[in-house]
Amino acid sequence: MNLPFVNELFSLEGSIAVVTGAGSGIGQAAAIALANFGAEVLLLGRTLEKLKKTENEISKAGGTSKCYKVDISNAEQVRSFFDSFKREYEQLDIFVSNAGYNVREDALNTTEEEFDGLINTNLKGAWRCLKYAGEIMKKQRSGNVVIVTSINGLHPTPNQAIYASTKFALQGLMQSLAATLAPYGVRVNSCAPGAVLTDLTKDIFSVKSVYDAKVAGIPLGFIGQPMDIGAVIASMASGAYRFMTGATILLDGGESLKSPMKMPDGNE
Ligand SMILES: NC(=O)c1ccc[n+]([C@@H]2O[C@H](COP(=O)([O-])OP(=O)(O)OC[C@H]3O[C@@H](n4cnc5c(N)ncnc54)[C@H](OP(=O)(O)O)[C@@H]3O)[C@@H](O)[C@H]2O)c1
């Protein structure tokens, strides 16, 4: 294997990365992967103890990271984080917009509070972070943004109506921002995970019948682990993807293919 070639394509050595929701699940895996690719990673979330665990994992592997208690649904906390970031750092190379949560409810039964909460975190929270990150990247004329959307932002399910709406909106925001920032050398893409085992899904997937039904609907035959998504996010920020912007990578084990898999012998 030509290791120098691979290293040159994928190395993030010397890069500064910010990841929201880095204390668990996909955000944690993305942060660990980015650090393993060589980036210094700033970890954002609401719970410092969770962020510290990510920081410890990164440190054990020889990487560098720092924790910041930031609630992305709070405009003042986000502004204050980026103000101090600009004082402390000269560049922002990678921004991963990952923080978000789910309400499993159809449109008819969603409450005002559930609706506002999802919009404020998943959409408005992501937008306000992207506004600051995008401004820095536009000015420096370089940078990479990866937005974590969802299979639900491409193929909605009835019982996650407003969650799916926020993820569809993020897909639109991603494409619009990609067009705005491409002339400045800034790439903006999204990663749309299918079913992944994290804190967000552990309650539903702890029910054996739900778990088995989900696995049965995934052609690859397994539910994803956070690093199945995190490693791809880190790759997307690397030079290997320098020609990709405004695009979505769907990581769902084939779940969205829907139709039964035909085997060469004609059996399903
Ligand atoms: N798991 C899946 O199957 C799946 C599938 C498709 C898409 N996704 C998406 O992947 C992303 C990560 O989810 P996950 O599955 O990894 O779940 P997770 O383990 O619950 O991670 C979400 C993280 O976001 C943080 N967070 C939540 N609200 C926040 C806020 N207002 N400000 C800052 N941080 C906040 C949480 O930490 P604190 O509570 O400590 O802040 C948590 O660490 C989400 O956007 C989700 O929609 C997940």
The ligand as a MOL file (V3000), in Angstrom:
LIG
                    3D

  0  0  0     0  0            999 V3000
M  V30 BEGIN CTAB
M  V30 COUNTS 48 52 0 0 0
M  V30 BEGIN ATOM
M  V30 1 N -28.8710 7.5970 16.0030 0
M  V30 2 C -29.4910 7.5550 14.8340 0
M  V30 3 O -30.0570 6.5090 14.4410 0
M  V30 4 C -29.5080 8.7750 13.9580 0
M  V30 5 C -29.9980 8.6180 12.6470 0
M  V30 6 C -30.0330 9.7320 11.8130 0
M  V30 7 C -29.5700 10.9670 12.2490 0
M  V30 8 N -29.1030 11.0840 13.5410 0 CHG=1
M  V30 9 C -28.6410 12.4170 13.9490 0
M  V30 10 O -27.3500 12.3350 14.4750 0
M  V30 11 C -27.1390 13.4300 15.3710 0
M  V30 12 C -26.5160 12.8850 16.6450 0
M  V30 13 O -27.4290 12.0170 17.2820 0
M  V30 14 P -26.9800 10.6990 18.0560 0
M  V30 15 O -27.7670 9.5860 17.5140 0
M  V30 16 O -25.5110 10.6040 18.1050 0 CHG=-1
M  V30 17 O -27.6040 10.9860 19.4950 0
M  V30 18 P -26.9560 11.3700 20.8950 0
M  V30 19 O -26.0070 10.3200 21.3430 0
M  V30 20 O -28.1030 11.7040 21.7710 0
M  V30 21 O -26.1020 12.6700 20.5670 0
M  V30 22 C -26.6430 13.9510 20.4550 0
M  V30 23 C -25.7230 14.9030 21.2000 0
M  V30 24 O -26.1620 16.2270 20.9820 0
M  V30 25 C -26.0850 16.9390 22.2020 0
M  V30 26 N -27.1070 17.9680 22.1890 0
M  V30 27 C -28.4560 17.8120 22.1710 0
M  V30 28 N -29.0650 18.9950 22.1940 0
M  V30 29 C -28.0840 19.9270 22.2090 0
M  V30 30 C -28.0780 21.3440 22.2630 0
M  V30 31 N -29.2200 22.0550 22.3050 0
M  V30 32 N -26.8860 21.9960 22.2620 0
M  V30 33 C -25.7300 21.2910 22.2300 0
M  V30 34 N -25.6670 19.9680 22.2070 0
M  V30 35 C -26.8350 19.2880 22.2030 0
M  V30 36 C -26.3080 15.8940 23.2930 0
M  V30 37 O -25.5720 16.1580 24.4800 0
M  V30 38 P -26.1190 17.0750 25.6710 0
M  V30 39 O -27.5240 16.6150 25.9330 0
M  V30 40 O -25.1780 16.8300 26.7700 0
M  V30 41 O -26.0230 18.4580 25.1460 0
M  V30 42 C -25.7370 14.6280 22.6800 0
M  V30 43 O -24.4000 14.3820 23.1030 0
M  V30 44 C -28.5070 14.0860 15.5630 0
M  V30 45 O -28.5730 15.2530 14.7850 0
M  V30 46 C -29.4790 13.0480 15.0400 0
M  V30 47 O -30.6600 13.6170 14.5470 0
M  V30 48 C -29.0620 10.0160 14.3850 0
M  V30 END ATOM
M  V30 BEGIN BOND
M  V30 1 1 1 2
M  V30 2 2 2 3
M  V30 3 1 2 4
M  V30 4 1 4 5
M  V30 5 2 4 48
M  V30 6 2 5 6
M  V30 7 1 6 7
M  V30 8 2 7 8
M  V30 9 1 8 9
M  V30 10 1 8 48
M  V30 11 1 9 10
M  V30 12 1 9 46
M  V30 13 1 10 11
M  V30 14 1 11 12
M  V30 15 1 11 44
M  V30 16 1 12 13
M  V30 17 1 13 14
M  V30 18 2 14 15
M  V30 19 1 14 16
M  V30 20 1 14 17
M  V30 21 1 17 18
M  V30 22 2 18 19
M  V30 23 1 18 20
M  V30 24 1 18 21
M  V30 25 1 21 22
M  V30 26 1 22 23
M  V30 27 1 23 24
M  V30 28 1 23 42
M  V30 29 1 24 25
M  V30 30 1 25 26
M  V30 31 1 25 36
M  V30 32 1 26 27
M  V30 33 1 26 35
M  V30 34 2 27 28
M  V30 35 1 28 29
M  V30 36 1 29 30
M  V30 37 2 29 35
M  V30 38 1 30 31
M  V30 39 2 30 32
M  V30 40 1 32 33
M  V30 41 2 33 34
M  V30 42 1 34 35
M  V30 43 1 36 37
M  V30 44 1 36 42
M  V30 45 1 37 38
M  V30 46 2 38 39
M  V30 47 1 38 40
M  V30 48 1 38 41
M  V30 49 1 42 43
M  V30 50 1 44 45
M  V30 51 1 44 46
M  V30 52 1 46 47
M  V30 END BOND
M  V30 END CTAB
M  END
